[in-house]
Amino acid sequence: MFVIIFMIPLSFLSSCWWLTHSLMYSIVFFYLLGFYSYSDLNMISYNFGVDYFSFSLILLSFWICSLMIMASSSIFISLFYPNLFMSIILFLMIMLYLSFSSLSLFFFYLFFESSIIPTLFLILGWGYQPERLQAGVYLIFYTLFASLPLLLVFFKVYYMFGTLYFPLLFDLGSFYFLFYLFIILAFLVKMPMFLVHLWLPKAHVEAPISGSMILAGVLLSLGGYGIFRVMKIISFLGLKFNYIWVSISLFGGVIVSFICLRQVDLKSLIAYSSVAHMSLVIGGLMTMNWWGCFGSLSLMIGHGLCSSGLFCLSVIIYDRSGSRSLLMNKGLINLMPSMSLWWFLLSSSNMSSPPSLNLFGEFSLLNSIVSWCTYNLMMLTFLFFFSAVYTLYMYSYTQHGNYYSGIFSFSLGYMREYHLLLLHWLPLNIFCFSINYFFG
């Protein structure tokens, strides 16, 4: 925590971009050394309220933020306010760390909301088109509209319990439906669930590469983490009403998969595929069983790395051709054959082929959701099938066919870009060998 705070003044020095970047990686490895003390889900550790669930997501946040700096080296090269950019990323990192490790519901809410502000600045300051203003407004108003009732609910919880300290909270039993709706709606919008997902594709399409990476990688997981924590207060109500969210999210996931097949914008397609994956996570968390919780954790981490890597690939192509359209970016296997391998590896992980972490996440969520209600099997079948369909559609459209005749030559990819993609793909596929940690 102190390391990140002291790095903020360092980021304003003109020649310290790569030093800050290296320090971010070192924080990841120092943080990994503390893994031995996180063995359960009761927020017992030497470090704020960090337990197993929090530890995994904080580690993911550190990793994605380090990769964001590496991916955004064009900002440093073009001197487009690199110091301000770096300080915003560090501030965002602090907010994420505090929201994942807070022991009080109020502080969790405070840092949960504060993480939107640096993301908004990233979109408004370093985004591409003028529509980024509209995307920023969507992001703010969707999130704030859903989360202000949550603050009122926390006041009510404080009135009932006399505290907002996580370990002292217990199930409120038979309470009224609006209480349950308000406490869960903010996180469903953040995930985002189908019907309240419109802000996500807009924000992704307009965001710079760093904004897309943090949105796909960590900010969606923040919603899942919130549901996991507050479900303890409303588990009795959850038993009565959770079927609503499971039904909407699974049905919505299938519809969003169809929407993916109609996309011609590469970034938009990857953003909609995020919504389809998150619908599974919502389903798993709402079943409130062991398989569901750990499956959703592993899918959130797997999706964070995989989706972030796909956004990197789309921006690498955008830097070359100046377009994100699938109609323009065809036949790339002829132009960038080495990059085509990375397209294949990350696309295969996106459709949950072994040995990716997504496969284990989806298997356990399948187990969890079907054991909760066998009728869901039909929706899950469609969801898994179409996730493979739209991923193959994206891969085959970009890599095969005749390339656009207006393109004369490409650079085949810089060392930095291959390194960036390797650092997304390697943890995504190496974690499967230690999957017993996820299902401990």
PATI-327293 format. One record per residue (C-alpha): x, y, z. Coordinates in Angstrom, 1 decimal. Example, Ala and Ser with C-alpha at 12.3 -4.5 7.8 and 13.67 -1.06 7.14 Angstrom:
<sites>
<site u="12.3" v="-4.5" w="7.8"/>
<site u="13.7" v="-1.1" w="7.1"/>
</sites>
This chain:
<sites>
<site u="0.0" v="0.0" w="0.0"/>
<site u="2.7" v="2.4" w="1.0"/>
<site u="4.8" v="1.5" w="-2.0"/>
<site u="2.1" v="2.5" w="-4.4"/>
<site u="1.4" v="5.8" w="-2.5"/>
<site u="5.1" v="6.7" w="-2.6"/>
<site u="5.2" v="5.8" w="-6.3"/>
<site u="2.7" v="8.6" w="-7.1"/>
<site u="5.3" v="11.5" w="-6.7"/>
<site u="7.8" v="9.3" w="-8.5"/>
<site u="5.5" v="9.1" w="-11.5"/>
<site u="5.6" v="12.9" w="-12.0"/>
<site u="9.4" v="12.8" w="-12.6"/>
<site u="10.1" v="13.0" w="-16.3"/>
<site u="12.4" v="10.0" w="-16.7"/>
<site u="10.8" v="7.5" w="-14.3"/>
<site u="8.1" v="5.9" w="-16.6"/>
<site u="10.0" v="2.5" w="-16.9"/>
<site u="11.2" v="2.7" w="-13.3"/>
<site u="7.6" v="2.9" w="-12.1"/>
<site u="6.7" v="0.2" w="-14.5"/>
<site u="9.4" v="-2.1" w="-13.1"/>
<site u="8.3" v="-1.3" w="-9.5"/>
<site u="4.8" v="-2.3" w="-10.3"/>
<site u="6.0" v="-5.8" w="-11.4"/>
<site u="8.1" v="-6.1" w="-8.3"/>
<site u="5.0" v="-5.3" w="-6.1"/>
<site u="3.3" v="-8.3" w="-7.8"/>
<site u="6.1" v="-10.7" w="-6.8"/>
<site u="6.4" v="-9.3" w="-3.3"/>
<site u="2.7" v="-9.7" w="-2.8"/>
<site u="2.8" v="-13.3" w="-4.0"/>
<site u="5.1" v="-14.1" w="-1.2"/>
<site u="2.3" v="-13.5" w="1.3"/>
<site u="0.1" v="-16.2" w="-0.1"/>
<site u="0.8" v="-18.7" w="2.7"/>
<site u="-1.5" v="-16.8" w="5.1"/>
<site u="-4.7" v="-16.8" w="3.0"/>
<site u="-6.4" v="-20.1" w="3.6"/>
<site u="-10.1" v="-19.4" w="4.0"/>
<site u="-12.9" v="-17.0" w="3.2"/>
<site u="-13.3" v="-15.4" w="6.7"/>
<site u="-11.1" v="-12.4" w="6.1"/>
<site u="-8.5" v="-13.6" w="8.4"/>
<site u="-4.9" v="-12.5" w="7.5"/>
<site u="-2.1" v="-10.2" w="8.5"/>
<site u="-3.3" v="-7.6" w="6.0"/>
<site u="-6.6" v="-5.7" w="6.3"/>
<site u="-9.5" v="-7.9" w="5.3"/>
<site u="-7.6" v="-9.9" w="2.7"/>
<site u="-8.7" v="-13.5" w="2.5"/>
<site u="-8.5" v="-16.0" w="-0.3"/>
<site u="-11.0" v="-14.4" w="-2.6"/>
<site u="-9.6" v="-10.9" w="-2.1"/>
<site u="-6.0" v="-12.0" w="-2.5"/>
<site u="-6.6" v="-13.5" w="-5.9"/>
<site u="-8.4" v="-10.4" w="-7.2"/>
<site u="-5.8" v="-7.9" w="-5.7"/>
<site u="-3.1" v="-9.9" w="-7.4"/>
<site u="-5.0" v="-9.7" w="-10.7"/>
<site u="-5.4" v="-5.9" w="-10.2"/>
<site u="-1.6" v="-5.5" w="-9.7"/>
<site u="-0.9" v="-7.6" w="-12.7"/>
<site u="-3.3" v="-5.9" w="-15.1"/>
<site u="-2.2" v="-2.4" w="-13.9"/>
<site u="1.4" v="-3.4" w="-14.7"/>
<site u="0.4" v="-4.6" w="-18.1"/>
<site u="-1.6" v="-1.4" w="-18.7"/>
<site u="1.6" v="0.6" w="-18.4"/>
<site u="3.4" v="-1.7" w="-20.7"/>
<site u="0.6" v="-1.6" w="-23.3"/>
<site u="0.4" v="2.3" w="-23.2"/>
<site u="4.0" v="3.0" w="-24.1"/>
<site u="2.8" v="5.0" w="-27.1"/>
<site u="1.6" v="7.7" w="-24.5"/>
<site u="5.2" v="7.8" w="-23.2"/>
<site u="6.7" v="8.0" w="-26.6"/>
<site u="4.4" v="10.7" w="-27.9"/>
<site u="4.7" v="12.6" w="-24.6"/>
<site u="0.9" v="12.8" w="-24.3"/>
<site u="0.8" v="13.7" w="-20.6"/>
<site u="2.5" v="10.5" w="-19.5"/>
<site u="3.1" v="11.6" w="-15.9"/>
<site u="-0.6" v="12.3" w="-15.3"/>
<site u="-1.5" v="9.0" w="-17.0"/>
<site u="0.8" v="7.1" w="-14.7"/>
<site u="-0.5" v="8.9" w="-11.5"/>
<site u="-4.1" v="8.0" w="-12.5"/>
<site u="-3.2" v="4.4" w="-12.9"/>
<site u="-1.6" v="4.3" w="-9.5"/>
<site u="-4.5" v="6.1" w="-7.9"/>
<site u="-6.8" v="3.5" w="-9.5"/>
<site u="-4.6" v="0.7" w="-8.2"/>
<site u="-4.9" v="2.1" w="-4.6"/>
<site u="-8.7" v="2.3" w="-4.9"/>
<site u="-9.0" v="-1.3" w="-6.2"/>
<site u="-6.6" v="-2.6" w="-3.5"/>
<site u="-8.6" v="-0.8" w="-0.8"/>
<site u="-12.0" v="-1.9" w="-2.1"/>
<site u="-10.9" v="-5.6" w="-2.2"/>
<site u="-9.4" v="-5.5" w="1.2"/>
<site u="-11.8" v="-3.3" w="3.2"/>
<site u="-13.4" v="-4.7" w="6.4"/>
<site u="-16.3" v="-2.3" w="6.5"/>
<site u="-19.3" v="-2.2" w="4.1"/>
<site u="-19.2" v="1.6" w="4.0"/>
<site u="-15.5" v="1.7" w="3.1"/>
<site u="-16.1" v="-1.0" w="0.5"/>
<site u="-18.8" v="1.2" w="-1.0"/>
<site u="-16.6" v="4.3" w="-0.9"/>
<site u="-13.6" v="2.7" w="-2.7"/>
<site u="-15.9" v="0.8" w="-5.0"/>
<site u="-17.4" v="4.1" w="-6.3"/>
<site u="-14.0" v="5.9" w="-6.3"/>
<site u="-12.6" v="3.4" w="-8.8"/>
<site u="-15.0" v="4.8" w="-11.4"/>
<site u="-13.4" v="8.3" w="-11.3"/>
<site u="-9.9" v="7.4" w="-12.6"/>
<site u="-11.5" v="5.1" w="-15.2"/>
<site u="-13.6" v="8.0" w="-16.4"/>
<site u="-10.5" v="10.2" w="-16.7"/>
<site u="-8.7" v="7.5" w="-18.7"/>
<site u="-11.6" v="7.3" w="-21.1"/>
<site u="-12.1" v="11.1" w="-21.4"/>
<site u="-8.4" v="12.0" w="-21.5"/>
<site u="-6.9" v="9.3" w="-23.7"/>
<site u="-9.8" v="7.8" w="-25.6"/>
<site u="-10.1" v="7.8" w="-29.4"/>
<site u="-13.3" v="9.4" w="-30.8"/>
<site u="-15.3" v="12.4" w="-29.6"/>
<site u="-18.1" v="10.0" w="-28.5"/>
<site u="-16.0" v="9.2" w="-25.5"/>
<site u="-17.8" v="12.0" w="-23.7"/>
<site u="-21.1" v="10.2" w="-24.2"/>
<site u="-19.5" v="6.9" w="-23.1"/>
<site u="-18.2" v="8.5" w="-19.9"/>
<site u="-21.6" v="9.9" w="-19.1"/>
<site u="-23.1" v="6.4" w="-19.6"/>
<site u="-20.5" v="4.9" w="-17.4"/>
<site u="-21.1" v="7.4" w="-14.6"/>
<site u="-24.9" v="7.5" w="-14.6"/>
<site u="-25.5" v="3.8" w="-15.0"/>
<site u="-23.2" v="3.1" w="-12.0"/>
<site u="-24.3" v="6.0" w="-9.8"/>
<site u="-28.0" v="5.5" w="-10.5"/>
<site u="-27.8" v="1.9" w="-9.3"/>
<site u="-25.4" v="2.5" w="-6.4"/>
<site u="-27.0" v="5.4" w="-4.6"/>
<site u="-29.8" v="3.2" w="-3.2"/>
<site u="-27.0" v="0.8" w="-2.0"/>
<site u="-25.7" v="3.6" w="0.3"/>
<site u="-29.2" v="4.0" w="1.8"/>
<site u="-29.3" v="0.3" w="2.4"/>
<site u="-26.0" v="0.4" w="4.2"/>
<site u="-27.4" v="3.1" w="6.5"/>
<site u="-30.3" v="0.8" w="7.2"/>
<site u="-27.9" v="-2.1" w="7.9"/>
<site u="-26.0" v="0.1" w="10.3"/>
<site u="-29.3" v="1.0" w="12.1"/>
<site u="-30.1" v="-2.8" w="12.4"/>
<site u="-26.7" v="-4.1" w="13.5"/>
<site u="-25.0" v="-1.1" w="15.0"/>
<site u="-22.0" v="-1.8" w="12.8"/>
<site u="-20.9" v="-2.3" w="9.2"/>
<site u="-17.9" v="-4.5" w="10.1"/>
<site u="-18.0" v="-7.5" w="7.7"/>
<site u="-17.3" v="-10.4" w="10.2"/>
<site u="-20.0" v="-9.2" w="12.6"/>
<site u="-22.8" v="-9.1" w="10.0"/>
<site u="-25.3" v="-12.0" w="9.7"/>
<site u="-28.4" v="-12.9" w="7.8"/>
<site u="-31.3" v="-10.5" w="8.2"/>
<site u="-33.8" v="-13.2" w="7.5"/>
<site u="-37.2" v="-12.3" w="6.0"/>
<site u="-36.9" v="-8.7" w="5.1"/>
<site u="-38.6" v="-6.7" w="2.3"/>
<site u="-37.9" v="-7.2" w="-1.4"/>
<site u="-36.7" v="-3.6" w="-2.2"/>
<site u="-33.9" v="-3.9" w="0.4"/>
<site u="-32.7" v="-7.0" w="-1.4"/>
<site u="-33.1" v="-5.4" w="-4.8"/>
<site u="-31.1" v="-2.2" w="-3.9"/>
<site u="-28.3" v="-4.1" w="-2.2"/>
<site u="-27.7" v="-6.3" w="-5.2"/>
<site u="-28.6" v="-3.9" w="-8.1"/>
<site u="-25.4" v="-1.8" w="-7.9"/>
<site u="-23.2" v="-4.9" w="-8.4"/>
<site u="-25.4" v="-6.3" w="-11.2"/>
<site u="-24.9" v="-3.1" w="-13.1"/>
<site u="-21.2" v="-3.2" w="-12.5"/>
<site u="-20.9" v="-6.8" w="-13.7"/>
<site u="-22.9" v="-6.0" w="-16.0"/>
<site u="-26.0" v="-8.1" w="-16.2"/>
<site u="-28.0" v="-8.2" w="-19.4"/>
<site u="-30.6" v="-5.3" w="-19.6"/>
<site u="-28.2" v="-3.0" w="-17.7"/>
<site u="-25.2" v="-3.7" w="-19.9"/>
<site u="-25.4" v="-0.8" w="-22.4"/>
<site u="-22.7" v="1.3" w="-20.8"/>
<site u="-20.0" v="-1.5" w="-21.2"/>
<site u="-19.7" v="-1.7" w="-25.0"/>
<site u="-19.8" v="2.1" w="-25.3"/>
<site u="-17.1" v="2.5" w="-22.6"/>
<site u="-14.9" v="-0.2" w="-24.2"/>
<site u="-15.1" v="1.1" w="-27.7"/>
<site u="-14.2" v="4.6" w="-26.7"/>
<site u="-11.6" v="3.8" w="-24.1"/>
<site u="-7.8" v="3.7" w="-24.8"/>
<site u="-6.1" v="0.3" w="-24.5"/>
<site u="-5.4" v="0.8" w="-20.7"/>
<site u="-9.1" v="1.7" w="-20.1"/>
<site u="-10.3" v="-1.4" w="-21.9"/>
<site u="-7.8" v="-3.6" w="-20.0"/>
<site u="-8.8" v="-2.4" w="-16.5"/>
<site u="-12.5" v="-2.4" w="-17.4"/>
<site u="-12.4" v="-6.0" w="-18.7"/>
<site u="-9.8" v="-7.2" w="-16.3"/>
<site u="-10.7" v="-5.9" w="-12.8"/>
<site u="-13.7" v="-3.6" w="-12.7"/>
<site u="-16.2" v="-6.3" w="-13.8"/>
<site u="-14.7" v="-8.6" w="-11.1"/>
<site u="-15.4" v="-5.8" w="-8.5"/>
<site u="-19.2" v="-6.4" w="-9.1"/>
<site u="-18.8" v="-10.2" w="-8.5"/>
<site u="-16.7" v="-9.6" w="-5.4"/>
<site u="-19.4" v="-7.3" w="-4.0"/>
<site u="-22.2" v="-9.9" w="-4.6"/>
<site u="-20.1" v="-12.5" w="-2.9"/>
<site u="-19.6" v="-10.3" w="0.2"/>
<site u="-23.2" v="-8.9" w="0.6"/>
<site u="-24.9" v="-12.3" w="0.0"/>
<site u="-24.2" v="-13.1" w="3.6"/>
<site u="-26.7" v="-10.4" w="4.7"/>
<site u="-29.4" v="-11.5" w="2.3"/>
<site u="-29.0" v="-15.2" w="2.0"/>
<site u="-32.5" v="-16.0" w="3.2"/>
<site u="-34.0" v="-13.5" w="0.7"/>
<site u="-31.6" v="-14.9" w="-1.9"/>
<site u="-33.1" v="-18.4" w="-1.5"/>
<site u="-36.5" v="-16.9" w="-2.5"/>
<site u="-35.6" v="-14.4" w="-5.2"/>
<site u="-32.2" v="-15.4" w="-6.8"/>
<site u="-33.9" v="-17.4" w="-9.5"/>
<site u="-34.8" v="-14.0" w="-11.1"/>
<site u="-31.2" v="-13.0" w="-11.7"/>
<site u="-30.1" v="-16.5" w="-12.7"/>
<site u="-32.9" v="-16.6" w="-15.4"/>
<site u="-32.2" v="-13.1" w="-16.7"/>
<site u="-28.4" v="-13.5" w="-16.8"/>
<site u="-28.4" v="-16.9" w="-18.6"/>
<site u="-31.1" v="-16.0" w="-21.0"/>
<site u="-29.4" v="-12.6" w="-21.6"/>
<site u="-26.0" v="-14.4" w="-22.1"/>
<site u="-27.5" v="-16.3" w="-25.0"/>
<site u="-29.0" v="-13.1" w="-26.5"/>
<site u="-25.7" v="-11.3" w="-26.1"/>
<site u="-24.0" v="-14.2" w="-27.9"/>
<site u="-26.3" v="-13.6" w="-30.9"/>
<site u="-25.5" v="-9.8" w="-30.7"/>
<site u="-21.8" v="-10.8" w="-30.9"/>
<site u="-22.4" v="-12.5" w="-34.2"/>
<site u="-23.7" v="-9.2" w="-35.7"/>
<site u="-20.8" v="-7.0" w="-34.7"/>
<site u="-18.4" v="-5.6" w="-37.2"/>
<site u="-16.4" v="-3.6" w="-34.7"/>
<site u="-13.6" v="-5.8" w="-33.2"/>
<site u="-13.6" v="-4.1" w="-29.8"/>
<site u="-17.4" v="-4.1" w="-29.6"/>
<site u="-17.4" v="-7.9" w="-30.2"/>
<site u="-14.9" v="-8.5" w="-27.4"/>
<site u="-16.9" v="-6.2" w="-25.1"/>
<site u="-20.2" v="-8.1" w="-25.7"/>
<site u="-18.4" v="-11.4" w="-25.2"/>
<site u="-17.5" v="-10.1" w="-21.7"/>
<site u="-21.2" v="-9.6" w="-20.9"/>
<site u="-21.8" v="-13.2" w="-22.0"/>
<site u="-19.1" v="-14.5" w="-19.7"/>
<site u="-20.2" v="-12.4" w="-16.8"/>
<site u="-23.7" v="-13.8" w="-17.1"/>
<site u="-22.3" v="-17.2" w="-16.1"/>
<site u="-20.5" v="-15.6" w="-13.1"/>
<site u="-23.8" v="-14.0" w="-11.9"/>
<site u="-25.5" v="-17.4" w="-12.3"/>
<site u="-22.8" v="-19.1" w="-10.2"/>
<site u="-22.8" v="-16.5" w="-7.4"/>
<site u="-26.6" v="-16.5" w="-7.2"/>
<site u="-26.7" v="-20.3" w="-6.5"/>
<site u="-24.8" v="-19.6" w="-3.3"/>
<site u="-22.9" v="-22.9" w="-3.2"/>
<site u="-19.2" v="-23.8" w="-3.0"/>
<site u="-18.8" v="-24.7" w="-6.6"/>
<site u="-20.5" v="-21.5" w="-7.7"/>
<site u="-18.4" v="-19.2" w="-5.6"/>
<site u="-15.1" v="-20.8" w="-6.6"/>
<site u="-16.1" v="-21.3" w="-10.2"/>
<site u="-17.0" v="-17.6" w="-10.4"/>
<site u="-13.7" v="-16.6" w="-8.9"/>
<site u="-11.7" v="-18.7" w="-11.4"/>
<site u="-13.8" v="-17.5" w="-14.3"/>
<site u="-13.4" v="-13.8" w="-13.2"/>
<site u="-9.6" v="-14.2" w="-13.1"/>
<site u="-9.5" v="-16.2" w="-16.4"/>
<site u="-11.8" v="-13.8" w="-18.1"/>
<site u="-9.8" v="-10.8" w="-16.8"/>
<site u="-6.6" v="-12.1" w="-18.4"/>
<site u="-8.1" v="-13.4" w="-21.6"/>
<site u="-10.4" v="-10.5" w="-22.4"/>
<site u="-7.6" v="-8.0" w="-21.6"/>
<site u="-5.3" v="-9.9" w="-23.9"/>
<site u="-7.9" v="-9.8" w="-26.7"/>
<site u="-8.3" v="-6.0" w="-26.3"/>
<site u="-4.5" v="-5.7" w="-26.6"/>
<site u="-4.6" v="-7.6" w="-29.8"/>
<site u="-7.4" v="-5.4" w="-31.2"/>
<site u="-5.5" v="-2.3" w="-30.4"/>
<site u="-2.3" v="-3.7" w="-31.9"/>
<site u="-4.3" v="-4.2" w="-35.2"/>
<site u="-5.8" v="-0.7" w="-34.8"/>
<site u="-2.4" v="0.9" w="-34.5"/>
<site u="-1.4" v="-0.7" w="-37.8"/>
<site u="-4.5" v="-0.3" w="-40.0"/>
<site u="-6.2" v="2.7" w="-38.3"/>
<site u="-9.5" v="0.8" w="-38.2"/>
<site u="-11.2" v="-1.7" w="-35.8"/>
<site u="-13.7" v="-2.9" w="-38.5"/>
<site u="-13.7" v="-6.6" w="-39.3"/>
<site u="-14.3" v="-5.7" w="-42.9"/>
<site u="-10.9" v="-3.9" w="-43.1"/>
<site u="-8.9" v="-6.2" w="-40.9"/>
<site u="-9.0" v="-9.4" w="-42.9"/>
<site u="-6.3" v="-11.9" w="-43.9"/>
<site u="-4.0" v="-10.9" w="-41.1"/>
<site u="-2.3" v="-14.3" w="-41.2"/>
<site u="-0.6" v="-13.1" w="-44.4"/>
<site u="0.5" v="-9.9" w="-43.0"/>
<site u="1.4" v="-10.7" w="-39.4"/>
<site u="1.8" v="-14.5" w="-39.2"/>
<site u="3.5" v="-14.5" w="-35.7"/>
<site u="0.7" v="-12.4" w="-34.3"/>
<site u="-1.8" v="-14.9" w="-35.7"/>
<site u="-0.5" v="-17.5" w="-33.2"/>
<site u="-1.4" v="-15.2" w="-30.3"/>
<site u="-4.8" v="-14.6" w="-31.8"/>
<site u="-5.3" v="-18.3" w="-31.8"/>
<site u="-4.1" v="-18.9" w="-28.3"/>
<site u="-6.2" v="-16.1" w="-26.7"/>
<site u="-9.3" v="-17.0" w="-28.8"/>
<site u="-9.0" v="-20.6" w="-27.8"/>
<site u="-8.8" v="-19.5" w="-24.1"/>
<site u="-11.8" v="-17.3" w="-24.7"/>
<site u="-13.9" v="-20.2" w="-25.7"/>
<site u="-12.7" v="-22.2" w="-22.7"/>
<site u="-10.5" v="-24.8" w="-24.3"/>
<site u="-8.0" v="-26.6" w="-22.1"/>
<site u="-5.7" v="-25.9" w="-20.4"/>
<site u="-7.1" v="-22.4" w="-19.7"/>
<site u="-8.5" v="-21.2" w="-16.4"/>
<site u="-11.8" v="-20.4" w="-18.1"/>
<site u="-12.4" v="-24.1" w="-18.7"/>
<site u="-12.3" v="-24.9" w="-15.0"/>
<site u="-14.4" v="-21.9" w="-14.1"/>
<site u="-17.1" v="-22.9" w="-16.7"/>
<site u="-17.1" v="-26.5" w="-15.6"/>
<site u="-17.6" v="-25.7" w="-12.0"/>
<site u="-20.3" v="-23.1" w="-12.9"/>
<site u="-22.0" v="-25.7" w="-15.0"/>
<site u="-21.9" v="-28.0" w="-12.0"/>
<site u="-23.2" v="-25.4" w="-9.7"/>
<site u="-26.0" v="-24.0" w="-11.9"/>
<site u="-27.3" v="-27.4" w="-13.0"/>
<site u="-27.3" v="-28.8" w="-9.5"/>
<site u="-29.4" v="-25.8" w="-8.5"/>
<site u="-31.9" v="-26.3" w="-11.3"/>
<site u="-31.6" v="-28.9" w="-14.1"/>
<site u="-33.7" v="-26.8" w="-16.5"/>
<site u="-30.8" v="-24.4" w="-16.8"/>
<site u="-28.9" v="-27.0" w="-18.7"/>
<site u="-30.6" v="-26.0" w="-22.0"/>
<site u="-29.6" v="-22.3" w="-21.6"/>
<site u="-26.0" v="-23.3" w="-20.6"/>
<site u="-25.7" v="-25.5" w="-23.6"/>
<site u="-26.6" v="-22.7" w="-25.9"/>
<site u="-24.3" v="-20.3" w="-24.0"/>
<site u="-21.2" v="-22.6" w="-24.3"/>
<site u="-21.9" v="-23.4" w="-27.9"/>
<site u="-22.4" v="-19.8" w="-29.0"/>
<site u="-19.3" v="-18.6" w="-27.1"/>
<site u="-17.3" v="-20.9" w="-29.3"/>
<site u="-19.2" v="-19.7" w="-32.4"/>
<site u="-18.6" v="-16.0" w="-32.0"/>
<site u="-14.9" v="-16.6" w="-31.0"/>
<site u="-14.3" v="-18.6" w="-34.1"/>
<site u="-16.2" v="-16.0" w="-36.1"/>
<site u="-13.8" v="-13.3" w="-34.8"/>
<site u="-10.7" v="-15.4" w="-35.3"/>
<site u="-11.5" v="-16.6" w="-38.8"/>
<site u="-12.7" v="-13.2" w="-40.0"/>
<site u="-9.6" v="-11.4" w="-38.9"/>
<site u="-7.0" v="-14.0" w="-39.8"/>
<site u="-8.3" v="-15.5" w="-43.1"/>
<site u="-9.6" v="-14.1" w="-46.4"/>
<site u="-8.2" v="-11.5" w="-48.8"/>
<site u="-6.5" v="-8.7" w="-47.0"/>
<site u="-7.6" v="-5.1" w="-47.7"/>
<site u="-5.8" v="-3.8" w="-50.8"/>
<site u="-5.3" v="-0.3" w="-49.2"/>
<site u="-2.7" v="-1.9" w="-46.8"/>
<site u="0.8" v="-1.8" w="-48.1"/>
<site u="3.0" v="-3.1" w="-45.3"/>
<site u="2.8" v="-3.8" w="-41.6"/>
<site u="5.5" v="-4.2" w="-38.9"/>
<site u="5.2" v="-7.8" w="-37.8"/>
<site u="4.9" v="-6.8" w="-34.2"/>
<site u="7.4" v="-5.4" w="-31.6"/>
<site u="9.1" v="-7.3" w="-28.9"/>
<site u="7.0" v="-5.3" w="-26.4"/>
<site u="3.8" v="-6.5" w="-27.9"/>
<site u="4.7" v="-10.2" w="-27.9"/>
<site u="5.9" v="-9.8" w="-24.3"/>
<site u="2.6" v="-8.2" w="-23.4"/>
<site u="0.6" v="-11.0" w="-24.9"/>
<site u="2.8" v="-13.7" w="-23.3"/>
<site u="2.2" v="-12.1" w="-19.9"/>
<site u="-1.5" v="-12.3" w="-20.4"/>
<site u="-1.5" v="-15.9" w="-21.8"/>
<site u="1.0" v="-17.5" w="-19.4"/>
<site u="-0.8" v="-17.0" w="-16.1"/>
<site u="-4.1" v="-17.8" w="-17.7"/>
<site u="-2.9" v="-21.3" w="-18.7"/>
<site u="-0.4" v="-22.0" w="-15.9"/>
<site u="-3.0" v="-21.6" w="-13.2"/>
<site u="-4.7" v="-24.7" w="-14.4"/>
<site u="-1.9" v="-26.8" w="-12.9"/>
<site u="-2.6" v="-25.4" w="-9.5"/>
<site u="-6.3" v="-25.6" w="-9.8"/>
<site u="-6.5" v="-27.3" w="-6.4"/>
<site u="-5.9" v="-23.9" w="-4.9"/>
<site u="-9.1" v="-22.6" w="-6.4"/>
<site u="-11.2" v="-25.6" w="-5.3"/>
<site u="-9.3" v="-26.1" w="-2.0"/>
</sites>
